Amino acid sequence: READALIFHAYDIPLSRAPMPNRSETKPNAVWILWSDEPPTIINYGLLKSYHFNWTISYKLNSEVSIGSYGLFSRRIHPLSDNTYQDWIEKEYYNRTNGALWFVSNCHSKKRLEIFYKLKYASNLLNEGYGRCVDYYPIHLCSSFSQCEYNYMS
């Protein structure tokens, strides 16, 4: 009842053994966010309409938050060198006025993990990472609906 926003992973909603909460169980103005990287051929989004999500996070450009989970491509006339690209990332990051959040389960993205840790410890901004490769809590070792999972997620 304290969260200002709740993020629900679309793929996991039908698989969850626990029922979805009712809106009456959350803060009155809490924002419900549906997060999905999957196309409609994988998830039947029609089954999720009854939850009345306020926002979406997805690969679609009309989402409130549009992300390219598996990478984005944009055409450039002159390609950036690796160093120029890295400088651009750091410049954009350090000009932020709020924090950053990264969900990651691909432990083979060593370069991105290095960047994450560098930025996490070199900044006054709140930087959090969740997933089996970046966090300090072994949520992936917790069983569903266990005290371990509850402690980690609250």
N, C-alpha and C positions, 0 to 999 in steps of 0.2 A: 504494500500500500504506500510505499515511500518513493518508488521510482518515478521519475519524470517521463521516461521513455522505456518501452520494452521492445526488444528485437526478437522476432520469431523467424526461425530458419524454415522456409517453405518446405523443403525436402523432408525435414524431420517431423513436421506437424502430424501427418498421417501415421508415422511410425511410433510416435510417443505413446507410452502406456498411460501416462497421466492425461487427464482432460485439459483442454485449454482453459485458462481462467476466464471468468466472466468479467465484464468491464466493471461491475459493481465491486469486484475484489481488488481493483486497482485504484490509484489516485484518480479523482474525477476528470482532470484534464490531461491525464497521461497520454502520450502519443504512442500508438501501436504501429510498429514498423514491420513490414514484411520484407525479408531479405531472401533473394533467390538469384542464383547464377544459372538456373536451368530453364530451357525453353518449354513451351506448352506441350511439346511432345513427351516430356518427361513428367511434368506435374500438371494435374488438372486444376487450374487456378479457379475454375468455377466453384469448386468445393470450398474455397477459402473466402468467398465473398461475404458470407454471413458474419465473419469476424469484423468487418468494417475497419480495415486497416487505414490509418491516416496517411502514412507515407509508404513508399517502396524504395528499396535499395536493390538495384539490378544492373545488368548490362545494357538495359534499354535507355535510350537518351531521354525519354519522357518521364523517367523516375525522378523522385525528389533528390535522390543521390544516385548518380550514374557512375558505375565503376567498371573497369575492365579487369575482372578477376584473373583472367588468363592472358592478359596482355592487350595492349592497344597499338594500333598502327596509324600513323598519320604520314601523309606524303610530305616530304621535305625536298626542296630544290637542292639544298646543300646539306648533306648529312652532318650530324654533329659527331665530333670525336668522342671517345669514351670520357676523356677528361672534361670536355665542355659540357657533356650531358650530366656528369656527376656534379659539376659546378652549378648547373641550372637547378638540379634537385636540391642541393644545399641552400642555394639562394631562395628558392621558393619556400623551403621549409623554415628557414630562419626569419622570413618575413611574415610568418603566420602570427595571428594574435590569439589563437587558442591551441588546443592540443591535437594530438594525432592518435589514431587507433588502427591497429593492424591485426587482422585475423589471418593466421597462416598455418597450414598443415604440411606444406611442402618443405621438408627439412633439407632438400637438395639445393635450395636457392641460397647457397652460401654467401654470394655477393650481397644479396638483399638483406640477409641476416646481419652481415657485417655493417651495412649502412644503418640498419635499425638500431643496433647497439651503439654505434658511434653517435647517432643523433639522440638517442635516449639519455646518454650520460653527458652529452656536451651541451645540453639545453636546459633552460629554466621552464620550458613548457612541459605539460603533462603528456607523456608518451607511454602508451600501453600496448602490449602485444599479447594476444591470446592464441593458443593452439599448442600442439605438442612440441613445437620447436623453440618457442620464445618465452613461455611463462615459467614461473618458478613453482607452480602448483601442478601436480600430476593429474589433471582432470581426466586425461585419457586412461588413467589407471583406475578411476572411480567407476563403480557400477551405477547404472541409472537409478535415480531416486534414493541414493545412499546418503548417509550423513556426510561422507566425503564430498560428494557432488554438491550438497546443500551448502556446506561450509565454503566451498570454493566459489560458488555462484552468488553468494549473498554478501 
